[in-house]
Amino acid sequence: MRNYLKGLCLYFCIFCSLAMGAMAQVKVVNLKCDYLVNPIAIETSHPLLSWQLTSPQLANKQKAYRVIAASSSALVAQGKGDYWNSGKVKSANSIQVIYRGKALNSKQRVYWAVMIWDEKDKPSGWSATASWGTGLLHGTDWKAKWIGQMTDVNVDKAITYPAPYFRKDFITGKKIKQATAYVSGLGFYELYINGKKIGDQVLAPAVTNYDTRPLKKLLYPYDDQSTKRVLYNTFDVTANIAQNKNTIGMLLGNGWYNQRDRTVEGNMWYDMPKLIFQLEITYTDGSKRVIVSDNSWKTTTGPLLKDGIFSGEKYDARLALGNWDKPGYNDTNWQSALLVRPPLGALYPQTAPFDKVTRTLKPVFDGKVKDSVYQYHLAETVSGWAAIRVSGKAGSRVKLRYVSEEGEDYGQVDTYTLKGTGTETWEPKFTWHAFRKIEVTSANVALTAESITVKDVHTDVAANGNFESSDPLLNKINTAYLKTQLANLHGSISSDCPHRERLGYTGDGQVAMESALLSFDMPQFYRKWFDDIDDARNHKTGFVTHTAPFGGGGGGPAWGSAYVIMPWLYYNYYGDTEVLLRHYEGMKRWVEYLHTRTDSRGLITREEPKGWCLGDWCTPENIKLPEPLVNTAYFYHCAETMSKIADLLGKTADKQWFENSKSQVKSDFNKAYFNADKKTYWEGRQGADVFALAFGLVPDGEKAAVFNTLLKHLEKLDYHFDTGILATPLLLKVLSENNRDDVALKLMTQKDRPGFGYLLDDKNSTLWEEWNGGGSHAHPMFGSVVSWLYSALGGITPGSAGWQHFTIAPKPVGDLQYCKISYNSLFGKIRSEWKKIPNGGLDMLIEIPANTSATFVVPYGKTVIKDSTGKNFNTKKVNYQTVIEFSSGVYKFEL
């Protein structure tokens, strides 16, 4: 028997070895649904699925895939897909696979796994099981009612009231299998169950164009023909529900819904705070129960006397409500909640990332700077708030004033009144501040270094790229951009500044989008912001607002054109045609709208009546560049981009219309601005030639001459920028396209103004709004230049949509000694690293993810290339360049 068992074991081992040899070494990992890992509630029944491949081998590709989706993880483990079994699908696609299985209803959970066949048709093993859930897909799924504490009796006055608290007791009575909470609170909410806060998000839900509003005293004209949207959040709260007594507690903040602090742009508020809540319980015996918000809930006010996103909070701890969010609390004196007018916006699940506390920082304590005034400072600007730890007599007050890098507080103040019972801790809930210094006024409470910590708060997007070089200024530009951009991410929009205005300016957003895509994981962030733009636009005329969600603000066609430019860039980075299909009609309507804005010369001189057209913004000197030049250049750029999109989507008639449009715009533009004798546009400065070159407006045969004129202009300026937020990144693009990255590097590394040299001073940690230091010191728009660090110095640019094929063309220019960049594409990590070596050559390292390929453009035009093992690479000449085609893997070689 022993020998028989030995023989059986040997046979089994041989069988397993043979089986493993027949299988691909590639593994399927990082499964995502709609770009999310195991999302609990998505808004579609046919989401996008993606996965990545890893392998120790070179040149691994996917030849086919198989997806199974099932109602349980057990079925997936058995290889059974009762929702979907795709079968073997011959395709290399691993990032935009549409679920085509059984139609899904609300509140369904789907489990899924993937296997692939590699380039040799060898199968992989199955991936680990992933999952996704659908949200409340239909309005009728909501049984809950919108409730509030009071109706607005001061509709036209900038008056707010203490924050409302709500509670609801209930008894479960049976053992629970599953409990899911669906919740929204406008403007912000915090949810508690049995005294525990649900989720680690803050400032939720993300801001949208929620509702109708009076919109009086507007600084900028706006004909509100928008659509409305409200986001709700979903939580698995099974572990939070007790078998017997339970209490739901909710606290509401004004947020953007009832923003009455800042009225410079006009009266922008919607209505009084309100909430909707639905708890769905499934018991182990299969029965179900739904707990909803209605007028049986109780409400009161408490210690949070004032909250405003611009002005801060006032909190009086003497009015604390005790265990108001736990069972057994006496709420006899609380009043019944009111059934209130629902917002017009339909409810959608929030798939965009939450705002979260991402870091806790210890500020430097500067001590008492004058009577009753203490000071703290940070090494960098952050967006968030201070948490305090103090003790003192009841009624003592601690006032925190938040001061920005430019020395302004912008009205950012929090005030805490002590209750006088031992050590007290507190931090705000429904505001944020942008600051580097905190000035604390406290007459009766002594403060120490331990009294203040700082919470860094922003939309929680993961880092997705990395840049490092031998030049400290370039590194500082990159890190300053990262800090500035993160400080401006709140509610899954990118704001112009995190303190003074906080608005989602589309022009600022479009110029810095590629830098953001390279630096952060942004798929769901931008999907949400595109919806905001779509909601805010005029659905009758096609006009696109300059901020989204609309909060006032001027701009011009370069701002509205973001609605065409940004989705196209999104497609190039993520390969997502669904975004283009979703927004195609709105994007097309924008170009149609621009046709109605031209004058007799075919130039765009205006947008809405009494509106602003800023042209290029924040140039080093007063703007001289004609606004119609900028406006009309963007008109052409949108028509050309829409021609590409129409072609991609198979809209032949539209493509021809866009082609005709751009031909006419190009003719009109050149008639108005091209000086054929001087080979320049307008006066050839402040980006005039840049717009024409970058967007392809220069007549055939004249491009080289116009580019040379641009170079002469830059030489006269001693290679300094004279461009604003729009032309600055385009200038770098034009220089790179014409192989003059040496000139671009000179512009980027100037130590004096106008340039980024101010970042070498430690007193500046973020990017300025104006080249001369005026305005805000936390504007991300000039961070647009960061994309050049990746695309030129590191040399990576997308080829086929979604980076399945891409280019690596590093530029070891100037005095730079090394450069290292990486970017996490949907397929995996891309790397490009080079270092100059004593013999005048380069050490290179490149990484190409599995299931992708890359064209490497060889620097210095060398034709004989060997890797670290002495193996020769095959080179070829393409458009006067020496290139090598690489499949996936990590390659090291010397040039």
N, C-alpha and C positions, 0 to 999 in steps of 0.2 A: 504493500500500500504506500509505503514511504517513497519508493522509487517511482510509483505511478504519479504521486503528487508532485515530485520533483520534475517529472517529465511534463506534467500539465502546466506547471509554473513556467518552465522553459518555453513551452509552446505559446503561452499567453504573452510572455515578454517579446518573443520574436514577432508575434502578430501585432502587438502594440508598436514595435519599432517600425515594422513595415507600414502600418497605418499612419504613423507620424511622418514617415518619409514621403508618403503620398499627399500629405497636407501641406499647405503653404505655411511658411514661418510667420507670415503677416498676422497681426492681431487687430481686431476691430474694437476701438475704444471711443470714449468721449461722445456717447450718444446724446443728441439734443433734439428737442421738439420745439419748433418755432424759436430756435436759438437758445432755449432754456434747458436746464438740467432738471428733469423730473418735475415739470410745472404742475401745480395743483389745480389751476383753472385757466384755460385758454379760451379765446372767443370764437374759434372756428372749429367745425367738425372735420375739416380736411387740412390739417397743419402740415408744415414743412418739416421733414426729418433729415437729420444729418449725422455723420459719424466720421471718425478719423481712422487712419491705418498707421500702425507702427510695425517696423521690421528691422532686424539687424542687417539685412541684405541691402545691396544697392539696386536701384532700378525697379522697385516694386510698384506695380500699378493694379488697379481694380479693372477686371474684365467684365465681371457680372456681380450681381448681388441678389440676396434673398432676404426679404423682411417678413417676419411674422408678428402679428398683433393679436392679443387675446384678452379675454375678460378676467384672467387671473395669471399670476406669475407661475403657478403650477402647470398650467397648460403650455406656457412658453418653455418651461423646463422640459416638457415632453415633446417639444418641437411642433406643437399644434397651434394654429392661429384661427380661432373661431371668429375673429373680427376681420382678419386679413392674412392671406398667405400669397405673397406676390409671385411665388415661384421664382425660378431663375431668370432674372432680367439682365439681358446683355447691355450693360451700360457702365461707363466709367464715373458716372455721377454719384457723388457721395455727400453732397452738401445741400441740394435742393430737391429732395425726393418727396413728392406729394403723397400723403396718405390717401389711398384709393380703395379703402376697405369699406366695411359696413358703415352705413350712415350713423353718426353718433348723436345721441340726445344730450340734454343737459345733465350735469352731475354724474357723468360716466367716467370710470377709471379704465385706462388702457395700458396694458403691459406689452412690451415689444423687445425684440432682439434682432440682430443682423448677422449674417455671414456673407462672405464674399468669395469670389474666385479671382486668383491673381493673373498676371500676364501669361503664365504657363497653364492657365485653366486649372490650377490646383485650388481646392477649397480650403478656406480657413475654418477654425472652430467658430462656434457661436459667441457673440459678444455677451457680456453681462447683461442682465435684464434691466431695462429702463422703463419709465412710465410717464404718462401724462393724464391730466384730468380736464374735463370740460367744465366751464362755469355755468352760470344761469344764462342760457343762450336766447331765451325768449322773455319778453316783458311779463308774460303771464306766470313765469316761474316765481316772480316776486309776490309773496303774500304779505310782506311787511308794508307798513305805511311810513311816510316821512313824518317825523315829529320834531317839535321844537319847544322852546320855553316861552317865546313871545313873538308877536307879530311886530313888524317895523312901524313904529308910530312917528318916526322922523326920517322919512324916505329921502329927503333932500338935504339932510344935515349930516355933517361928519362926526356923528356921535356913536360911540360903541358902549357896551354894557359889560358887567362882569361875566366871566365865562360860565356857561350853564353846565351843571352836572346832572346826569341821568342814572337811574338805577331800576332794575327789575329783578324781583325774586321769583324763583320757580323751584319745583321739586321734581326730580327725575323718577324716583320710585322703583326703577328697574336697572339691571346691569346694561351698560352701554357698550355697543360694538364700535360705533363711529359717530363722531360729532363734528360738523363743519359749520363755521361761522362765515357769513357774507356780510360785509359792513362797509358803509361809507359815511363820512361825516364832513360837512362843509362849513367853513373852509378846511380845517384840520380836526383830527380826533385822536383820542387815545382810548383803547378798549381794555377793560379789565374783566376777568372772570375769577370770582372768589379771591379778590385782592391781588391777583397777579396780572401784570401787563402782558397782553398778547402780542407777540412779535417783537423784533428788535428795530423796527422801522420808526422813523420820526417824520414829522411834517407830512403826514399822509392824509388823504390820497394825493397823487400827483396833480398839479394844476392843469385845468382844461378850460375851454370856453363853456362854462357850466349851464348857463341859463340866460334868460332875457334880463335886461337892465335898462334903467332910464338913460344913461350916458349923457349927462348934461355938462355944460361948461367945458366942452372938449377943446383942447389946444389944437388938435389936428382933426380935420373933418373925417367922419366915418359914417357911412351909410350901412347900418347893421343889417346885412342880409346873410348872416352866418348860420351855421348849424350848431347844435349844442351836444355836449357829451359830458357825462359824469363817470368817474372811475370808482369801482368798488374793489375791496381787497378780500381775499379768501384765506382762511386759516383752518388747519386741522387742530381742533381743540379737544380731541378725545381725552387726552391726559389731564385736561383742566376741569372736567366736569365731575362733580362728586355724585354718588348714587342717591343722596337725599337732597339736602338743601343747597341751593346755588344762588349766586347773585351775579348779574351782569351790570357792570358799571361803565359809563361812557362820559368823557369830558370833551367839550367842543371848543375849538379856537376859531378866530375870525378868518385867518389865512387870507387867501386872495378873494374868497367869496364875499367877505365883508370888509374889504381893505379900504379904510377911510382915513388912514394916516397921511398919505401923500396924495394931494389933489392937483399937483402941477399939471398933469395931463388931462385933468377933468374928474368928474365924479364917476368912478369906475366900479363902484360896488354893485353887487347883485341883490343880496337879501340878508336876513338874519341867519345865524347858524342853525343848522338842522342836521338830522341824522336818519339813516335807515339801517336796520339790523335784522338779520334772519339767521337763526340757528336751527340747523336740521340734524336731528338725532335719529340714529338707527339703533334699536335695542338688539340684544343677542337673540331674542325670540323672534326677530324679523319685523316687529312692529316699528312704526315711525312716529315722530312728533316734530312739530315745528314751533319754535318760539320766535315771535316777531315783535318789532317795535310798533306800538299803538298807544292809545291814550290811557292804557292801564299802567304805563310807566310813570315813575315819579321824577320830579325835577326840582332843583333849587340852585342858588348861587353859593359861592364859597370864597376862598381866599384869593383866587386869581381875579383881581379886580379889573385888570386891563391887559389885553394882549394885541399887539400889532406887529406885522412883519417888519415895518420900517422903524417903529418907535420903541419896541421892546415890551417888557412886561412889568406889571406892578403886582406884587404878591404880599398879602398880609397874613402871616402864619397864625395870628390870633384868631382868625376866622376858619381855621382848618376844620374839616368835617369829620375827623376821626375815621373809623372803619366803614366809610360810606359804601365801599365796593365789596363788602363781605356780608355773608348771611348773619341774621340776628340784629342788624342795625335798625334803630328806631327812626323811620322816615315819616312819622305821623305829621310833622310840620312841613313836609315837602308837598308841593302842589302837583296836580296831574299834568302830564305832558299834553301839549296841544297837537292835534292833527293839523299840519300846515301845508301850504301850497307846495307841491312837488316841483323841483327844478324841471325846466323843459328838456334838459339833456337826458337822453336815454342812458341806461346803466351798462357799462362795459367793464369786464375784468381788467385790472391793471396788470399788464405784462411787462411794462417798463420798470426799470429798477427803482427801488425805494431810496429815499434819503435815509442815511444812517449815520450814527456816530462812528467814524472810521478810525479815529485816534484820540487818546487822552494825553495831553501835553502838560508839562510842568513849566509854568512861566518863571522868568527870573524876577525875584522880589527886589525892587529898587528902594523899599522902605518908605517911610513917611516923608513926603516931599514938601509938605507944608501942613499947617494946622488941620487935622482931621482928614487929610488927603494922602492916600497911599497909592503907589504906582507899581505895576507889573508890566513886563514886556516879553515878547517872544522873539525868536530868531528869524521868524518869517511871518508873512501875512497868512491868516487862516480865516475861514468862514465857519462860524459856529457860535459858541457861547461859553461863558464862565460858569463853573459850578463852585458854590461857596460852602465853607465849613466854618461856622462861627458860633459864638456863645455870648450872651449878654442879657440885659434886662428886657422885659416885654415892652414893646413899643419902640425899641431902638431900631434905627433904620440904616441899611447899607445900600448905597447907590453906586452902581457900576456904569461907568461911561466908557464906551468902546471907541478907540481912536485909530484911524487908518494910518497907513504909511505916509500919506501926504499931510497928516496932521489934522484931519477933519473927523468929526464924530457922526456927521449926517443924522443927528438926532437919535443915535442908537444908545439907549439907556435902559437898564433894568434896575428895579428897586425892590428890596426885600425888607419887610418889617418883621422883627423877631417876635416869637411868642413867649420867650423867656424861660424855657425849660431845658436846661442842659445844652449839649452840643446840637446845633441845628444844621442840616444840610439842605441845599436847594439848588435847582437849576431851572432855566426856562423850558417850556414845552412847545410853544407855538410861534417862535420867532427865530431869526438867526441874525448874526452880526458879522461884518467883515472888519478885521482889526489886526493890529500888531501890538497895541498897547492898551492896557486897562487902567483907568483912573478910578479909584474907589474912594468915595467920600463916606466917612463913618465917624461921627462925633463921639459915640458912646460905646463902640465896639472896637477893641484893639485887634489889628490884623497882623498876621505873620506870613512867612513864606509858605506855610501849610494851609493857609486860608482859601487859596484859589487854585483850581485846576481848570484847564481849558479843554473843551470838547470840540474836535474838528468834525464838521458836519457837511456832507454834500451827497449828491446822488451817488450811490455806491456802484461805480463802474470799475471793473478790474483793470489793472495795468496790462497793456497788451503789446507794448513795444519798448525798445531800449536803444538809446543813442549814447555813445561815448567817443571822444576824440582827444587828440593831444592838445587842442586849443581850449584853454579854460573859459574863454568868452563864449564859444559855441556851446560848451557844456552848460554854462550858466543860462544861455538863452533857452535851451531845452528845459532845464529844471524850472526856470522862471515861468515858462509857458505851462508846464504841468501844474504848478501851484496855482497859477492864475485861472487856468481852465477849471480845475477842481473846485476852486472857490466860487466859480460862477455856474456850477451845475446844481440846480435845485428844481425838484419837481419834474425831472427829465426834460428840462429845456436848458439851453446855454444862454445865459444872460450877458448883457453888455458889461455890467459891473455888479458886484454882490452887495452894495450898500446904498448908493444914491438912487439908482433907477430899477435894477433887478429885472429888466424886461428882456424877453426873448427876441432880440432884434435879428431879423432874418439875414440882413446884409452882413452883419458881424459873424453870424453863424455860418454862412456859406463860405466866407473867405478862410475860416479856420477849420472847416470840416475835415479836410484831408489830414491835417495835423492831429485832429481828435481821433480819426479812424485809425491812424498809425499808432497812437499812444494808448488808446483805451478800447475796451470791448464795448461796442456801441450799437449792435443791431437793433435791440428792442428800444433803446433810447431814441434813435432817429425814427424808427417806425412810429413811435408815439408823437414825436415833434412834427412829422409830416402830417399826421392826422390833425394836429393843432392848427397847422397852416391851412389845411383844407377846410377845417371848421370855420376859421376866422375870415376867410376870403369872401368876397361878394359873389354869391352864387347866381346873381342876375347879370352882372357886367363882366365878371372875370377878374376884377381887381384883387390883388393879393396885398394884404396889410403888411406893414413894416415890422410889426411885432406879432408874435403868436405864442400862446393865446393873446388876443388883442388887448393891449394895455396902453394904447396911445403910442406916440412917437412918429417922427418923420424919417424919410429916407429917399426913396426914388426907385426907378426900375431895377437897379442893382439889388435892392432889397427884395422886391417881389419876385425877381428872377431866381431867387433861391429855390422857389418851388419847382423849377425845372432843373437847375444845376445840382441841387443836393440829391434828389432821387436818382439822377443819372450816375453821380459819383458813388452812391450807395450800391447801385447795380454793379458797377465796375469792381467794387471791393467784395461784395457778397454774392454776386451772381443771381440776385433775387428779382425775377421778372414780375412776381406778384405785386411788389411795391409799385412798379411802373404801371401795371394794369389797374391797380387800385386808384392811382392818382392821374391816370392819363387824361381823362376829360377835363379835370381842373387845370392841368398843365397846359393843355391845348387852349383852354379858354383864356389863359394868361396871355398867350401870344396873340390871340384874337383881340384881346383888350388893348394890347400895345398898338395894334393896327389903328385903333380908334383914337390914339393919343398923338398922332403925327401932325405936323403943320404942313404948309404948302410945299416945303422943301423935302418932306419925308422924314424930318427929324422929330424926336420926342422932346418937347420942351416942358411938358407938365404931365401930371397924373390926374388925381382928383381935383375938382375945383377948390381953390384956396389951399391946395396941398403944397408940400415941399419937394424939391428935387435937389438933393445935396451934391450930386456928382460924386467925385472921389472925396473922401472925408478924412480929416486930420492929416493933411499934408504939412510939411515942415514950415512953410510960410502960408500966408493967406491964399486960399484957393483962387487961382486964376483960370484954371482949366475949365472950358465951357461945359456946363452941366449937360447940354444936349449931346455933346460928343460922347460922354460916358453913357448916358441913357440909350443912345442909338446903338452904341457898340454892344450893349447888353441885349438890345432887341435882336441884333444879328446873331449873337451867341445863343440865345434861346431858340431862335428859328433853326439854327444849324443843329443844336442838340436834339430838338424835337424831331428833326428829319431822321436822325439816327435812331431815336426811340421808335418812331413810326415804322421804320424799316425793320427793326428788330421784332416788333409785334405784328408784322404783316399787314400794316395799314397803308396800302399802296397809294390810295388817293390822297390821304393826309400827307404822306411823304412828299408827294409832288407839290402839294400846296405849300409846305414848309420850304421846299427847295426854291420855289418861285418867290416866296417871301424874302428869303435871305438874299437872293440875287438882286432884288429891288432895293433892299436895305443897304447892301454893299455899294451899289451904284450911287444912291443918295448920300451915303456917308462920305464917299470919296469925292463927290462933287463939292461937298460942303467943306471938307477939312484937309484933303490931300494937296500939298504943294509939290507939284511934279518937278519944279526947278530945284527946290531945296531938298527934295527927297525926305520930306518930313510931314507930320500932321500938326495942324495948328502952329504953335511955336516950338514944337519938339521938346517940350519939357512937361514936368509933373505928370508923366505917364501917357502923354498923348500918343507917342509912337508905340508905347507898350501895349495899349489896348488894341491898336490896329494889328500889331504883330502877333499878340497872344491869341486873338480871336480869328485870325485869318482874313482880315479885311484888306490887307495890302494887295494891290493889283499884281497879277502874275508878271514876273520879270523885274519887279521893283523891291522885292523883299530884302535882298542883300544890301541894296543901297540905303533903304530905310534903317536896317539894322546897323549899318556903319554910322549913320547919322546919330543913332541912339548911343553908340559907343563913344562918339566924339562928345556928346552931351555929358555923359558920365565922367569922361576925362576932365572936362571943364569944372565939374563939381568935385574934383579930386576923389571920385568914386564914393560919393555919399548918396543916400536916398533923398529924392525930392518927391516921393510918392506918398499917397495916403493908404487907407486900409484896403482899397480895392486893387490898386496897381502894384503895390509892393510885392505880393506873392507872384503876380503875373510877370513882373520884371525878372525875378529869379528864374521863372519858367522859361521865358524867352532867351535868357542868357544860356541856360542849360541846353535848350533845343538847338542852339547855334554853337555849341561846344566852347562856350566862354565861361565855364564855371570858375575860372581863375578870377574873372571880374566879379562874379557873384560873391566869391569868398572875400574879396576886398571890401565890398559893400557890407557884408555881414560882420566883418571884424574891425570896422572903424571904432576907434576909442572915443572920438569926440562926436559932437552932435552935427547933423542928425544921424543917429545910429544907436546901437544897443550897448555902447560902452558904459552907460550908467549902471548896468548890471554888475560890473566889476566892483562897485561900491557896496559894501555889506548893508548899507542902510536901505538898499533896494532889493527886494526879494521877488517882486512880481512885475508884470509888464505895464508900461505906462499907456495911457490913452492918447497922449500927444507926445511927439518927438521931443518937445522942449520941457516936458515934465508937467505941463498944465493938466488940469482935470484930474480924473481918477488915476490911481496907480495900481489898478487891478482890472484891466481890460484885456481880454484874451485875443482880440482881433489881430494884433500884429504877431501873435503866435502862429499865424499862417505860414511863417517862414520855416517852421520846424519841419514841414513836409519836405522842404528842399534838403534838409540834413539827411533824410532817409533816401530820397529819390536821386539826389546827385552825389553826395559824398559816399553814402552807403551803396547807392546805385540801384535800389530795388523799385520796380514799377510793375503794376499788374499788366498782364497781356490779355489772355482770355478772361472773361468775367469770373470773379471769384478766386483768382490767383491759381487756377489749375495749371496754367502756364504763365510764366512771368519772365522779366528781364533783370539781370544783375549787371550793371554797368558802372562800377565804382570809379570815382574821380579823385585820384590822389594828387590834388592840386596844391599849389603854393607851398607854404612851410609846414603844412600838416604832416605829422610823422606817422600817425595811425588813426584808424576809424573803425569802430565796431557798432553794428546795428543789428537788431533782431526785430521780427514782427511775427506775431502769432496769427496766421491766416486761419480760415475755417478748415483748411487741410492740415495745419500743423505749423511748427516753427520754421521760419525762414531766417537765415543768417548770412551776413556779408561782413567779413572782417579783413582788413588789410593793414600791413605795417611795412614801412620803408626799411630797407636793409642796406648795410654799408656799400654793397656793390652797385647801388643805384636801382636795384630791383625791388620787388614786393614779395612779402610772404602773404599768401591768400588762404582764407578759409571760407567756404560757402556751405550752407546746409539747405537742402531741398526736401520738403516733406514727401512722404510716400504718396503715391497717386498724383504727383505733379511732375513738371519738368521745367527747366529754365534755360534761357539763352544767355550765356555769359559773354559780355563784350570785353575783349581783352584790352586792358590799358596799355599804352605805349605802342600799340600796333604790333606787338610781338606775334610771331607765327609758329614758333616751336615751344610747346608748353609740356612740362612733365610734372607729374604729381610727386609726392614725397617718397614713393617707392621706385621712381624712375620710369614709370609708365607714361608714354606719350598720349596726349589728347589730340583727337582729330579736330583741326580748325578749318574754317572756310571764310571766304570773303563775302560780306553782305553789305551793300551800300557803303563801300569803302572802309568797312570795319572788319576786324578779325573777330570771329565769334566761335564759341564752342557750345554745342548742345549737351546739356546735362540731364540725366534722369535723377530720380530721388537718391538721397544719401548725403553723407558728409565728405567733402573733398578738401584736401590740403595740397597746395602746390606753390611753387616759386615762379615769379615772373621776372 
